[in-house]
Amino acid sequence: MLNRKYEDVLVQYDKELTQMKILFEKGVENPPISKNMPPKAGQIAWARSIMGRIKGPISKFRNKSDQLMTNVFKDVAYKYVALAKKLDKDYEQKIFETWKRENTDKAIEYLGGKDRHILSRTPKVKDQDQTYEVNFARELRVIIREAKFLDRIGKTIPQTIINIAL
């Protein structure tokens, strides 16, 4: 009788897994991102939110795994693992590695490439002293914000970007 209840819960969880898979596939190209999040960190946060939704129930089932070694449980566990791999390895890791590879070189370029200086002189006006203004690339600010968010979620940020952010 109790095993039948577990199977009913597993069937419902299977439906939820299917819904989360559809949600992921629907938003994988253009995921909803919070207004205050930079693009890549927002994509990773979105994937992690889906992962959080599917992870909670399966961890409770694992505590009862000796009672639940049925075909239904095995099928649901297989679906969970497949979706979790898609979210983590195929999506999150891919986004992060691409971001890291692209932005390490770009950060140095934006910081002071050949003709770009962080401080630049403003043109001298007749009776005014010479002034300087910060010539900080807008793109560099985005990279620094991304680095902060990615660091908060536990990603290893390249040392070059850390130094620039500091």
Summary of the structure (lengths in Angstrom):
residues: 166
radius of gyration: 23.9
end to end distance: 60.4
largest distance: 92.2
contacts: 431
relative contact order: 0.12
helix: 69%
strand: 4%
